Amino acid sequence: MSNKKKKGFLREWGDALLFAVVAATFIRWIAFEAFTIPTSSMEKSLYIGDFLFVSKLHYGPRTPKTPLQVPLTHQKIWGTDINSFSDAIQLPQFRLPGFSEVKNNDVVVFNYPAELNDYPTDLKTNYIKRCIGIAGDDIEIKEQVVYINGQKADYGDYVNLQTGYDMVTKQLLTKDALEELSIYYNIHDVAIFPSPERANYINEQYGGYVISKSSENNTYTYKNVNLTDKQVKELKKNPLVVSITKVMDIEPSPNIFGSAVNNWSTDNFGPLHIPKEGEEVKITTETWPYYKDIIQKYEENDNPQFKGGKLYIGGQATDTYTIQQNYYFMMGDNRHNSLDSRFWGFVPEDHIIGKAVMTWFSRNPNPDTGSVRWDRILHIIDSDFQLPSIIKIIILAIFFGTIFFFSKKEKANKGIDNN
């Protein structure tokens, strides 16, 4: 007979929980991390309600900068407003080797560089956008068309860009018609017959569209509907649709990156050079707005100041600066409803988390449907190749079957008397 003392219930579950937390934390750091899509800035390539796997292996995992934090949390302890970390210890951050570099058109998860809260780099808010330009590229946007190094950007057939349109119809379109084209119509996206003030508020807060009725010809105008080219093509076939006009944002905005020295807009932007590690750039009154955050926030410099048209580092005046890391230009696929590099500038390489590779689950958040998007389960992001349905079913069956098997085995082992 074995003299080995049987573990108590609490000890057994405690050991299992500790192992699970350690294993999940390790996998989350070095291999994959799960994220959700809370906003529409990447529609219709990624949807609100998508659950993603993001690969750390592609670009290489970062070593922790803030080691003192509650495992499996980000910024706050679940369900509270209490910080889940302490910044008493801040370690130098390095990136382990990956098997790829950030490429044009990659869908990238990164820490939001313009974070207003004073979080450490690795705990800034997570953002997801498409990498339009990499370090060393020159980017320009002309009437919504993106040019990289003078060439029109090529996204591939699997990328579904959206932009704003004004649509006039003879009568209100039914919810079924809107749902069929994946056009949102829930309370956060549409308000019928609002006042002009309310309409502006809804557009600013939710990026949604508003509907107004013309008393002259009894038509309805949908303002600022975000649509893909495919949706526009289908809507034009609808006999109830009178016209669809693309919204072009060409008015200079003070919210645009570098607006102090340019007159750019969201749809007419640049040309702008994306800084690359090792480049020496000229610092003048005209270029300072583009390099200010790099020199003062993202890279370590001794008391950098710009005064009298000169850059001072460590008290020494200089008119040039050598870039210490690579930078990237990110944009959302929903071009008129995305807070991206057009507004806050470059993403530093040390803010890059990983590459979005797969949607493992997706649920429509629309309260009138709330249904599972079966076609997006195990959906490979930005790929012409997709797993056949039968393969997805087999993978899910193996996954849940494995869980069931080990659950039954554990119960059977608990029933063995070792005495």
Buried (B, 14 or more C-beta within 10 A) or exposed (E): EEEEEEEEEEEEEEEEEEEEEEEBEEEBBBEBBEBBBEBBBBBBBBBBBBBBBBBBBBBBBBBBBBEEBBEEBBBBEEEEEEBBBEBEEBEEBEBEEBEEEBEBBBBBBBBBBBBEEEBBBBBBBBBBBBBBBBBBBBBBBEEBEBBBEEEEBEBEEBBBBBBBBBBBBBEBBEBEBBBEBBBBBBEBBBBEEBEEEEBEBBBEEBBBBBBBBEEEEEBBBBBBBBBBEEBBEBBEEBEBBBEBEBBBBEEEBEEBBBBEEBEBBBBBBBEBBBBBEEBEBEBBEEBBBBBBBBBEEBBEBEEBBBEEEBBBBEEEEEEEBEBBBBBBBBBBBBBBBBBBBBBBBBBBBBBBBBBBBBBBBBBBBBEEEEEEBEEBBBBEBBEEEEBEEEEBEEEEEEEEEEEEEEEEEEEEEEEEEEE
